[in-house]
Amino acid sequence: MAEIINLRQVRKDREKAAKQAKAAENRVLFGRPKKAKTLAETRKAMEQARHEGHRLADPDKE
């Protein structure tokens, strides 16, 4: 005799595997440690401040 399978459970297992695969892909694409994120934000803020410091005149006064 053939083995009896529960089609609902097979469908759920297939969907779960697809979600796990998508999660793994997203971890590779978007996953960065918090320390790396804060370091990038800090560097960007420092570059912005350095850039703004080189202005000759205030844009509000002109």
All heavy atoms as TSV, in Angstrom:
chain	resi	resn	atom	element	x	y	z
A	1	MET	N	N	0.829	-1.193	0.000
A	1	MET	CA	C	0.000	0.000	0.000
A	1	MET	C	C	0.872	1.256	0.000
A	1	MET	O	O	1.997	1.248	0.468
A	1	MET	CB	C	-0.884	0.036	1.243
A	1	MET	CG	C	-2.061	-0.898	1.229
A	1	MET	SD	S	-3.121	-0.462	2.576
A	1	MET	CE	C	-4.472	0.156	1.665
A	2	ALA	N	N	0.315	2.308	-0.510
A	2	ALA	CA	C	1.005	3.590	-0.554
A	2	ALA	C	C	0.934	4.270	0.815
A	2	ALA	O	O	0.019	4.010	1.611
A	2	ALA	CB	C	0.363	4.479	-1.603
A	3	GLU	N	N	1.897	5.108	1.051
A	3	GLU	CA	C	1.933	5.846	2.312
A	3	GLU	C	C	0.913	6.983	2.255
A	3	GLU	O	O	0.818	7.703	1.256
A	3	GLU	CB	C	3.327	6.427	2.543
A	3	GLU	CG	C	3.483	7.129	3.856
A	3	GLU	CD	C	4.882	7.665	4.046
A	3	GLU	OE1	O	5.810	7.203	3.376
A	3	GLU	OE2	O	5.021	8.568	4.858
A	4	ILE	N	N	0.165	7.136	3.312
A	4	ILE	CA	C	-0.845	8.189	3.386
A	4	ILE	C	C	-0.161	9.484	3.824
A	4	ILE	O	O	0.584	9.509	4.801
A	4	ILE	CB	C	-1.970	7.817	4.378
A	4	ILE	CG1	C	-2.676	6.549	3.908
A	4	ILE	CG2	C	-2.944	8.968	4.526
A	4	ILE	CD1	C	-3.701	6.031	4.890
A	5	ILE	N	N	-0.415	10.561	3.069
A	5	ILE	CA	C	0.163	11.856	3.420
A	5	ILE	C	C	-0.959	12.856	3.624
A	5	ILE	O	O	-2.023	12.764	3.020
A	5	ILE	CB	C	1.129	12.364	2.336
A	5	ILE	CG1	C	0.425	12.508	0.988
A	5	ILE	CG2	C	2.328	11.453	2.204
A	5	ILE	CD1	C	1.256	13.202	-0.059
A	6	ASN	N	N	-0.691	13.783	4.486
A	6	ASN	CA	C	-1.638	14.855	4.765
A	6	ASN	C	C	-1.283	16.026	3.847
A	6	ASN	O	O	-0.242	16.661	3.993
A	6	ASN	CB	C	-1.523	15.253	6.241
A	6	ASN	CG	C	-2.577	16.245	6.646
A	6	ASN	OD1	O	-3.179	16.895	5.801
A	6	ASN	ND2	N	-2.796	16.381	7.948
A	7	LEU	N	N	-2.122	16.312	2.881
A	7	LEU	CA	C	-1.838	17.356	1.899
A	7	LEU	C	C	-1.749	18.741	2.529
A	7	LEU	O	O	-0.956	19.580	2.101
A	7	LEU	CB	C	-2.902	17.343	0.800
A	7	LEU	CG	C	-2.935	16.075	-0.056
A	7	LEU	CD1	C	-4.074	16.171	-1.056
A	7	LEU	CD2	C	-1.625	15.835	-0.738
A	8	ARG	N	N	-2.547	18.962	3.532
A	8	ARG	CA	C	-2.508	20.260	4.220
A	8	ARG	C	C	-1.143	20.462	4.882
A	8	ARG	O	O	-0.544	21.531	4.792
A	8	ARG	CB	C	-3.628	20.325	5.264
A	8	ARG	CG	C	-3.662	21.659	6.010
A	8	ARG	CD	C	-4.733	21.670	7.075
A	8	ARG	NE	N	-4.476	20.579	8.002
A	8	ARG	CZ	C	-5.425	19.849	8.604
A	8	ARG	NH1	N	-6.689	20.105	8.374
A	8	ARG	NH2	N	-5.122	18.895	9.440
A	9	GLN	N	N	-0.623	19.414	5.515
A	9	GLN	CA	C	0.677	19.518	6.176
A	9	GLN	C	C	1.795	19.687	5.154
A	9	GLN	O	O	2.735	20.452	5.378
A	9	GLN	CB	C	0.940	18.272	7.041
A	9	GLN	CG	C	2.130	18.424	7.955
A	9	GLN	CD	C	1.934	19.549	8.951
A	9	GLN	OE1	O	0.865	19.718	9.527
A	9	GLN	NE2	N	2.969	20.330	9.159
A	10	VAL	N	N	1.699	19.036	4.024
A	10	VAL	CA	C	2.703	19.186	2.973
A	10	VAL	C	C	2.708	20.625	2.460
A	10	VAL	O	O	3.769	21.220	2.249
A	10	VAL	CB	C	2.442	18.189	1.819
A	10	VAL	CG1	C	3.326	18.488	0.623
A	10	VAL	CG2	C	2.637	16.765	2.289
A	11	ARG	N	N	1.524	21.197	2.268
A	11	ARG	CA	C	1.425	22.584	1.813
A	11	ARG	C	C	2.042	23.535	2.830
A	11	ARG	O	O	2.798	24.441	2.477
A	11	ARG	CB	C	-0.046	22.949	1.574
A	11	ARG	CG	C	-0.252	24.401	1.144
A	11	ARG	CD	C	-1.729	24.745	0.941
A	11	ARG	NE	N	-2.606	24.331	2.014
A	11	ARG	CZ	C	-2.819	25.025	3.154
A	11	ARG	NH1	N	-2.208	26.167	3.344
A	11	ARG	NH2	N	-3.641	24.579	4.069
A	12	LYS	N	N	1.748	23.322	4.104
A	12	LYS	CA	C	2.294	24.186	5.153
A	12	LYS	C	C	3.810	24.057	5.231
A	12	LYS	O	O	4.520	25.044	5.409
A	12	LYS	CB	C	1.661	23.839	6.500
A	12	LYS	CG	C	0.245	24.319	6.635
A	12	LYS	CD	C	-0.311	24.013	8.014
A	12	LYS	CE	C	-1.731	24.504	8.160
A	12	LYS	NZ	N	-2.247	24.271	9.515
A	13	ASP	N	N	4.320	22.843	5.092
A	13	ASP	CA	C	5.769	22.637	5.121
A	13	ASP	C	C	6.446	23.340	3.947
A	13	ASP	O	O	7.516	23.936	4.090
A	13	ASP	CB	C	6.100	21.140	5.094
A	13	ASP	CG	C	5.743	20.435	6.396
A	13	ASP	OD1	O	5.549	21.125	7.420
A	13	ASP	OD2	O	5.648	19.186	6.377
A	14	ARG	N	N	5.822	23.286	2.772
A	14	ARG	CA	C	6.376	23.929	1.588
A	14	ARG	C	C	6.399	25.450	1.770
A	14	ARG	O	O	7.387	26.113	1.446
A	14	ARG	CB	C	5.552	23.538	0.365
A	14	ARG	CG	C	6.111	24.065	-0.938
A	14	ARG	CD	C	5.318	23.616	-2.147
A	14	ARG	NE	N	3.927	24.041	-2.043
A	14	ARG	CZ	C	2.869	23.243	-2.163
A	14	ARG	NH1	N	3.026	21.960	-2.405
A	14	ARG	NH2	N	1.647	23.722	-2.056
A	15	GLU	N	N	5.316	26.006	2.312
A	15	GLU	CA	C	5.255	27.450	2.547
A	15	GLU	C	C	6.273	27.881	3.598
A	15	GLU	O	O	6.905	28.935	3.472
A	15	GLU	CB	C	3.847	27.857	2.967
A	15	GLU	CG	C	2.831	27.771	1.846
A	15	GLU	CD	C	1.406	28.025	2.316
A	15	GLU	OE1	O	1.204	28.233	3.533
A	15	GLU	OE2	O	0.498	28.005	1.467
A	16	LYS	N	N	6.441	27.065	4.627
A	16	LYS	CA	C	7.405	27.372	5.685
A	16	LYS	C	C	8.826	27.377	5.125
A	16	LYS	O	O	9.629	28.253	5.451
A	16	LYS	CB	C	7.283	26.351	6.812
A	16	LYS	CG	C	8.109	26.668	8.022
A	16	LYS	CD	C	7.841	25.663	9.126
A	16	LYS	CE	C	8.590	26.006	10.382
A	16	LYS	NZ	N	8.334	25.036	11.456
A	17	ALA	N	N	9.133	26.417	4.270
A	17	ALA	CA	C	10.460	26.357	3.657
A	17	ALA	C	C	10.697	27.575	2.763
A	17	ALA	O	O	11.807	28.130	2.736
A	17	ALA	CB	C	10.601	25.070	2.857
A	18	ALA	N	N	9.672	28.017	2.060
A	18	ALA	CA	C	9.805	29.196	1.205
A	18	ALA	C	C	10.055	30.447	2.052
A	18	ALA	O	O	10.883	31.294	1.692
A	18	ALA	CB	C	8.556	29.373	0.356
A	19	LYS	N	N	9.354	30.570	3.166
A	19	LYS	CA	C	9.555	31.720	4.050
A	19	LYS	C	C	10.963	31.721	4.641
A	19	LYS	O	O	11.598	32.768	4.758
A	19	LYS	CB	C	8.526	31.723	5.181
A	19	LYS	CG	C	7.160	32.180	4.757
A	19	LYS	CD	C	6.211	32.218	5.949
A	19	LYS	CE	C	4.824	32.640	5.529
A	19	LYS	NZ	N	3.905	32.703	6.681
A	20	GLN	N	N	11.451	30.554	5.013
A	20	GLN	CA	C	12.799	30.457	5.567
A	20	GLN	C	C	13.848	30.827	4.522
A	20	GLN	O	O	14.839	31.486	4.829
A	20	GLN	CB	C	13.048	29.063	6.120
A	20	GLN	CG	C	12.291	28.769	7.390
A	20	GLN	CD	C	12.468	27.338	7.863
A	20	GLN	OE1	O	12.993	26.495	7.154
A	20	GLN	NE2	N	12.012	27.066	9.086
A	21	ALA	N	N	13.637	30.406	3.288
A	21	ALA	CA	C	14.566	30.749	2.218
A	21	ALA	C	C	14.576	32.258	1.984
A	21	ALA	O	O	15.642	32.865	1.806
A	21	ALA	CB	C	14.198	30.008	0.943
A	22	LYS	N	N	13.402	32.878	1.990
A	22	LYS	CA	C	13.305	34.322	1.800
A	22	LYS	C	C	13.962	35.068	2.963
A	22	LYS	O	O	14.648	36.072	2.764
A	22	LYS	CB	C	11.826	34.724	1.674
A	22	LYS	CG	C	11.598	36.192	1.439
A	22	LYS	CD	C	12.081	36.617	0.079
A	22	LYS	CE	C	11.694	38.059	-0.164
A	22	LYS	NZ	N	12.327	38.580	-1.356
A	23	ALA	N	N	13.796	34.555	4.178
A	23	ALA	CA	C	14.411	35.176	5.354
A	23	ALA	C	C	15.932	35.100	5.268
A	23	ALA	O	O	16.631	36.064	5.595
A	23	ALA	CB	C	13.906	34.508	6.626
A	24	ALA	N	N	16.449	33.976	4.816
A	24	ALA	CA	C	17.895	33.827	4.674
A	24	ALA	C	C	18.431	34.806	3.631
A	24	ALA	O	O	19.489	35.421	3.822
A	24	ALA	CB	C	18.232	32.391	4.287
A	25	GLU	N	N	17.696	34.972	2.557
A	25	GLU	CA	C	18.097	35.914	1.514
A	25	GLU	C	C	18.091	37.345	2.055
A	25	GLU	O	O	19.006	38.126	1.787
A	25	GLU	CB	C	17.133	35.795	0.336
A	25	GLU	CG	C	17.478	36.654	-0.850
A	25	GLU	CD	C	16.484	36.476	-1.976
A	25	GLU	OE1	O	15.962	35.376	-2.171
A	25	GLU	OE2	O	16.251	37.485	-2.679
A	26	ASN	N	N	17.076	37.701	2.831
A	26	ASN	CA	C	16.996	39.044	3.410
A	26	ASN	C	C	18.101	39.289	4.430
A	26	ASN	O	O	18.591	40.411	4.539
A	26	ASN	CB	C	15.631	39.266	4.049
A	26	ASN	CG	C	14.564	39.525	3.029
A	26	ASN	OD1	O	14.845	39.907	1.905
A	26	ASN	ND2	N	13.324	39.294	3.403
A	27	ARG	N	N	18.478	38.267	5.178
A	27	ARG	CA	C	19.578	38.427	6.135
A	27	ARG	C	C	20.871	38.776	5.409
A	27	ARG	O	O	21.656	39.589	5.888
A	27	ARG	CB	C	19.767	37.160	6.959
A	27	ARG	CG	C	18.758	37.012	8.084
A	27	ARG	CD	C	19.159	35.921	9.052
A	27	ARG	NE	N	19.189	34.606	8.433
A	27	ARG	CZ	C	18.156	33.777	8.358
A	27	ARG	NH1	N	16.993	34.140	8.867
A	27	ARG	NH2	N	18.269	32.600	7.791
A	28	VAL	N	N	21.078	38.178	4.256
A	28	VAL	CA	C	22.280	38.477	3.487
A	28	VAL	C	C	22.212	39.888	2.922
A	28	VAL	O	O	23.190	40.638	2.962
A	28	VAL	CB	C	22.464	37.440	2.348
A	28	VAL	CG1	C	23.566	37.870	1.396
A	28	VAL	CG2	C	22.759	36.069	2.920
A	29	LEU	N	N	21.051	40.276	2.401
A	29	LEU	CA	C	20.921	41.579	1.751
A	29	LEU	C	C	20.894	42.741	2.738
A	29	LEU	O	O	21.537	43.767	2.519
A	29	LEU	CB	C	19.646	41.619	0.905
A	29	LEU	CG	C	19.623	40.741	-0.325
A	29	LEU	CD1	C	18.254	40.806	-0.994
A	29	LEU	CD2	C	20.696	41.166	-1.305
A	30	PHE	N	N	20.127	42.614	3.807
A	30	PHE	CA	C	19.879	43.753	4.681
A	30	PHE	C	C	20.522	43.657	6.058
A	30	PHE	O	O	20.502	44.619	6.814
A	30	PHE	CB	C	18.361	43.944	4.882
A	30	PHE	CG	C	17.629	44.152	3.602
A	30	PHE	CD1	C	16.796	43.174	3.104
A	30	PHE	CD2	C	17.774	45.312	2.885
A	30	PHE	CE1	C	16.113	43.357	1.917
A	30	PHE	CE2	C	17.104	45.512	1.690
A	30	PHE	CZ	C	16.277	44.528	1.215
A	31	GLY	N	N	21.044	42.526	6.400
A	31	GLY	CA	C	21.562	42.338	7.753
A	31	GLY	C	C	22.907	42.997	7.967
A	31	GLY	O	O	23.878	42.667	7.307
A	32	ARG	N	N	22.941	43.958	8.846
A	32	ARG	CA	C	24.185	44.581	9.277
A	32	ARG	C	C	24.136	44.677	10.791
A	32	ARG	O	O	23.081	44.963	11.364
A	32	ARG	CB	C	24.329	45.993	8.722
A	32	ARG	CG	C	24.629	46.053	7.258
A	32	ARG	CD	C	25.045	47.432	6.814
A	32	ARG	NE	N	24.282	48.498	7.477
A	32	ARG	CZ	C	24.477	49.780	7.263
A	32	ARG	NH1	N	25.373	50.173	6.433
A	32	ARG	NH2	N	23.746	50.674	7.892
A	33	PRO	N	N	25.252	44.452	11.446
A	33	PRO	CA	C	25.255	44.594	12.902
A	33	PRO	C	C	24.964	46.034	13.315
A	33	PRO	O	O	25.203	46.983	12.559
A	33	PRO	CB	C	26.680	44.214	13.303
A	33	PRO	CG	C	27.254	43.503	12.139
A	33	PRO	CD	C	26.524	43.989	10.932
A	34	LYS	N	N	24.460	46.180	14.512
A	34	LYS	CA	C	24.101	47.505	15.014
A	34	LYS	C	C	25.330	48.408	15.078
A	34	LYS	O	O	25.255	49.600	14.774
A	34	LYS	CB	C	23.471	47.376	16.397
A	34	LYS	CG	C	22.968	48.692	16.944
A	34	LYS	CD	C	22.229	48.525	18.239
A	34	LYS	CE	C	21.676	49.850	18.708
A	34	LYS	NZ	N	20.936	49.723	19.949
A	35	LYS	N	N	26.456	47.846	15.431
A	35	LYS	CA	C	27.678	48.640	15.531
A	35	LYS	C	C	28.057	49.227	14.169
A	35	LYS	O	O	28.473	50.381	14.074
A	35	LYS	CB	C	28.817	47.775	16.055
A	35	LYS	CG	C	30.064	48.527	16.367
A	35	LYS	CD	C	31.091	47.653	17.048
A	35	LYS	CE	C	32.302	48.462	17.450
A	35	LYS	NZ	N	33.275	47.635	18.155
A	36	ALA	N	N	27.890	48.456	13.118
A	36	ALA	CA	C	28.204	48.944	11.774
A	36	ALA	C	C	27.239	50.059	11.367
A	36	ALA	O	O	27.645	51.035	10.723
A	36	ALA	CB	C	28.145	47.800	10.768
A	37	LYS	N	N	25.970	49.915	11.725
A	37	LYS	CA	C	24.986	50.947	11.393
A	37	LYS	C	C	25.304	52.255	12.116
A	37	LYS	O	O	25.288	53.332	11.519
A	37	LYS	CB	C	23.585	50.494	11.776
A	37	LYS	CG	C	23.033	49.390	10.900
A	37	LYS	CD	C	21.656	48.994	11.369
A	37	LYS	CE	C	21.145	47.781	10.633
A	37	LYS	NZ	N	19.846	47.345	11.127
A	38	THR	N	N	25.602	52.180	13.408
A	38	THR	CA	C	25.887	53.402	14.162
A	38	THR	C	C	27.183	54.040	13.698
A	38	THR	O	O	27.293	55.265	13.670
A	38	THR	CB	C	25.943	53.121	15.672
A	38	THR	OG1	O	26.920	52.110	15.933
A	38	THR	CG2	C	24.597	52.683	16.202
A	39	LEU	N	N	28.163	53.225	13.327
A	39	LEU	CA	C	29.420	53.768	12.819
A	39	LEU	C	C	29.197	54.525	11.522
A	39	LEU	O	O	29.720	55.629	11.328
A	39	LEU	CB	C	30.431	52.640	12.608
A	39	LEU	CG	C	31.802	53.043	12.088
A	39	LEU	CD1	C	32.497	53.947	13.093
A	39	LEU	CD2	C	32.643	51.813	11.805
A	40	ALA	N	N	28.392	53.973	10.634
A	40	ALA	CA	C	28.085	54.644	9.368
A	40	ALA	C	C	27.324	55.943	9.614
A	40	ALA	O	O	27.605	56.968	8.959
A	40	ALA	CB	C	27.279	53.716	8.469
A	41	GLU	N	N	26.376	55.935	10.542
A	41	GLU	CA	C	25.629	57.151	10.863
A	41	GLU	C	C	26.542	58.223	11.443
A	41	GLU	O	O	26.426	59.400	11.102
A	41	GLU	CB	C	24.504	56.834	11.836
A	41	GLU	CG	C	23.376	56.034	11.239
A	41	GLU	CD	C	22.346	55.602	12.264
A	41	GLU	OE1	O	22.486	55.978	13.455
A	41	GLU	OE2	O	21.409	54.893	11.882
A	42	THR	N	N	27.459	57.819	12.305
A	42	THR	CA	C	28.389	58.763	12.922
A	42	THR	C	C	29.297	59.384	11.869
A	42	THR	O	O	29.523	60.600	11.871
A	42	THR	CB	C	29.234	58.051	13.995
A	42	THR	OG1	O	28.357	57.452	14.951
A	42	THR	CG2	C	30.158	59.024	14.699
A	43	ARG	N	N	29.823	58.547	10.987
A	43	ARG	CA	C	30.686	59.055	9.923
A	43	ARG	C	C	29.928	60.024	9.014
A	43	ARG	O	O	30.468	61.061	8.617
A	43	ARG	CB	C	31.240	57.906	9.093
A	43	ARG	CG	C	32.336	57.161	9.789
A	43	ARG	CD	C	32.913	56.084	8.913
A	43	ARG	NE	N	33.996	55.411	9.618
A	43	ARG	CZ	C	34.516	54.264	9.250
A	43	ARG	NH1	N	34.045	53.635	8.179
A	43	ARG	NH2	N	35.496	53.720	9.937
A	44	LYS	N	N	28.694	59.700	8.693
A	44	LYS	CA	C	27.901	60.570	7.842
A	44	LYS	C	C	27.656	61.916	8.522
A	44	LYS	O	O	27.739	62.967	7.884
A	44	LYS	CB	C	26.569	59.909	7.491
A	44	LYS	CG	C	25.760	60.681	6.499
A	44	LYS	CD	C	24.523	59.935	6.079
A	44	LYS	CE	C	23.746	60.744	5.066
A	44	LYS	NZ	N	22.548	60.052	4.608
A	45	ALA	N	N	27.365	61.890	9.820
A	45	ALA	CA	C	27.139	63.131	10.563
A	45	ALA	C	C	28.403	63.977	10.601
A	45	ALA	O	O	28.349	65.209	10.446
A	45	ALA	CB	C	26.666	62.822	11.975
A	46	MET	N	N	29.558	63.336	10.789
A	46	MET	CA	C	30.825	64.077	10.813
A	46	MET	C	C	31.123	64.689	9.445
A	46	MET	O	O	31.569	65.847	9.364
A	46	MET	CB	C	31.962	63.151	11.239
A	46	MET	CG	C	31.918	62.764	12.711
A	46	MET	SD	S	33.165	61.562	13.160
A	46	MET	CE	C	34.667	62.425	12.784
A	47	GLU	N	N	30.881	63.954	8.374
A	47	GLU	CA	C	31.105	64.479	7.031
A	47	GLU	C	C	30.167	65.649	6.744
A	47	GLU	O	O	30.574	66.641	6.143
A	47	GLU	CB	C	30.903	63.383	5.998
A	47	GLU	CG	C	31.981	62.327	6.002
A	47	GLU	CD	C	31.678	61.158	5.079
A	47	GLU	OE1	O	30.671	61.233	4.327
A	47	GLU	OE2	O	32.423	60.179	5.117
A	48	GLN	N	N	28.927	65.533	7.182
A	48	GLN	CA	C	27.953	66.604	6.988
A	48	GLN	C	C	28.378	67.859	7.742
A	48	GLN	O	O	28.323	68.964	7.206
A	48	GLN	CB	C	26.562	66.156	7.461
A	48	GLN	CG	C	25.474	67.156	7.236
A	48	GLN	CD	C	25.056	67.247	5.786
A	48	GLN	OE1	O	25.313	66.351	5.003
A	48	GLN	NE2	N	24.421	68.338	5.432
A	49	ALA	N	N	28.828	67.686	8.973
A	49	ALA	CA	C	29.269	68.832	9.772
A	49	ALA	C	C	30.504	69.474	9.151
A	49	ALA	O	O	30.625	70.714	9.112
A	49	ALA	CB	C	29.558	68.385	11.202
A	50	ARG	N	N	31.425	68.680	8.666
A	50	ARG	CA	C	32.633	69.199	8.030
A	50	ARG	C	C	32.257	69.976	6.754
A	50	ARG	O	O	32.796	71.051	6.494
A	50	ARG	CB	C	33.583	68.056	7.689
A	50	ARG	CG	C	34.922	68.539	7.186
A	50	ARG	CD	C	35.882	67.380	6.922
A	50	ARG	NE	N	36.132	66.630	8.148
A	50	ARG	CZ	C	35.970	65.311	8.250
A	50	ARG	NH1	N	35.563	64.605	7.216
A	50	ARG	NH2	N	36.230	64.697	9.378
A	51	HIS	N	N	31.339	69.443	6.014
A	51	HIS	CA	C	30.899	70.103	4.784
A	51	HIS	C	C	30.209	71.436	5.098
A	51	HIS	O	O	30.477	72.448	4.441
A	51	HIS	CB	C	29.943	69.182	4.017
A	51	HIS	CG	C	29.429	69.760	2.758
A	51	HIS	ND1	N	30.215	69.918	1.641
A	51	HIS	CD2	C	28.204	70.240	2.424
A	51	HIS	CE1	C	29.494	70.453	0.673
A	51	HIS	NE2	N	28.275	70.657	1.127
A	52	GLU	N	N	29.349	71.437	6.077
A	52	GLU	CA	C	28.637	72.662	6.454
A	52	GLU	C	C	29.596	73.692	7.044
A	52	GLU	O	O	29.353	74.896	6.957
A	52	GLU	CB	C	27.524	72.352	7.456
A	52	GLU	CG	C	26.373	71.555	6.882
A	52	GLU	CD	C	25.587	72.325	5.836
A	52	GLU	OE1	O	25.408	73.550	5.985
A	52	GLU	OE2	O	25.159	71.687	4.864
A	53	GLY	N	N	30.687	73.240	7.632
A	53	GLY	CA	C	31.650	74.157	8.236
A	53	GLY	C	C	32.413	74.969	7.215
A	53	GLY	O	O	33.033	75.982	7.556
A	54	HIS	N	N	32.396	74.576	5.974
A	54	HIS	CA	C	33.137	75.284	4.942
A	54	HIS	C	C	32.299	76.338	4.213
A	54	HIS	O	O	32.756	76.928	3.238
A	54	HIS	CB	C	33.692	74.287	3.910
A	54	HIS	CG	C	34.827	73.497	4.438
A	54	HIS	ND1	N	34.686	72.195	4.836
A	54	HIS	CD2	C	36.121	73.810	4.661
A	54	HIS	CE1	C	35.845	71.739	5.266
A	54	HIS	NE2	N	36.733	72.703	5.171
A	55	ARG	N	N	31.109	76.579	4.691
A	55	ARG	CA	C	30.270	77.605	4.060
A	55	ARG	C	C	30.863	78.989	4.316
A	55	ARG	O	O	31.411	79.274	5.378
A	55	ARG	CB	C	28.854	77.565	4.624
A	55	ARG	CG	C	28.050	76.388	4.162
A	55	ARG	CD	C	26.611	76.556	4.617
A	55	ARG	NE	N	25.833	75.414	4.228
A	55	ARG	CZ	C	25.091	75.375	3.119
A	55	ARG	NH1	N	25.033	76.428	2.332
A	55	ARG	NH2	N	24.406	74.300	2.821
A	56	LEU	N	N	30.714	79.860	3.344
A	56	LEU	CA	C	31.233	81.215	3.477
A	56	LEU	C	C	30.235	82.138	4.154
A	56	LEU	O	O	30.619	83.049	4.875
A	56	LEU	CB	C	31.589	81.781	2.097
A	56	LEU	CG	C	32.726	81.040	1.391
A	56	LEU	CD1	C	32.924	81.637	-0.010
A	56	LEU	CD2	C	33.995	81.121	2.184
A	57	ALA	N	N	28.954	81.932	3.912
A	57	ALA	CA	C	27.942	82.802	4.488
A	57	ALA	C	C	26.715	81.958	4.832
A	57	ALA	O	O	26.500	80.890	4.274
A	57	ALA	CB	C	27.569	83.908	3.522
A	58	ASP	N	N	25.910	82.485	5.757
A	58	ASP	CA	C	24.687	81.795	6.104
A	58	ASP	C	C	23.674	81.947	4.976
A	58	ASP	O	O	23.452	83.064	4.494
A	58	ASP	CB	C	24.079	82.373	7.397
A	58	ASP	CG	C	24.849	81.924	8.621
A	58	ASP	OD1	O	25.541	80.898	8.535
A	58	ASP	OD2	O	24.753	82.611	9.656
A	59	PRO	N	N	22.999	80.881	4.585
A	59	PRO	CA	C	21.990	81.013	3.527
A	59	PRO	C	C	20.753	81.774	3.989
A	59	PRO	O	O	20.028	82.342	3.181
A	59	PRO	CB	C	21.639	79.562	3.182
A	59	PRO	CG	C	22.051	78.770	4.355
A	59	PRO	CD	C	23.179	79.520	5.009
A	60	ASP	N	N	20.521	81.861	5.317
A	60	ASP	CA	C	19.357	82.582	5.835
A	60	ASP	C	C	19.526	84.098	5.722
A	60	ASP	O	O	18.555	84.830	5.556
A	60	ASP	CB	C	19.110	82.203	7.291
A	60	ASP	CG	C	18.747	80.754	7.447
A	60	ASP	OD1	O	18.200	80.167	6.480
A	60	ASP	OD2	O	19.017	80.165	8.514
A	61	LYS	N	N	20.756	84.582	5.814
A	61	LYS	CA	C	21.006	86.016	5.795
A	61	LYS	C	C	21.009	86.592	4.383
A	61	LYS	O	O	20.911	87.797	4.214
A	61	LYS	CB	C	22.328	86.334	6.474
A	61	LYS	CG	C	22.303	86.050	7.964
A	61	LYS	CD	C	23.593	86.414	8.625
A	61	LYS	CE	C	23.553	86.145	10.114
A	61	LYS	NZ	N	24.796	86.508	10.774
A	62	GLU	N	N	21.147	85.764	3.390
A	62	GLU	CA	C	21.211	86.274	2.015
A	62	GLU	C	C	19.886	86.621	1.466
A	62	GLU	O	O	18.850	86.347	1.720
A	62	GLU	CB	C	21.882	85.231	1.116
A	62	GLU	CG	C	23.333	85.069	1.462
A	62	GLU	CD	C	23.998	84.014	0.565
A	62	GLU	OE1	O	23.296	83.368	-0.245
A	62	GLU	OE2	O	25.179	83.838	0.702
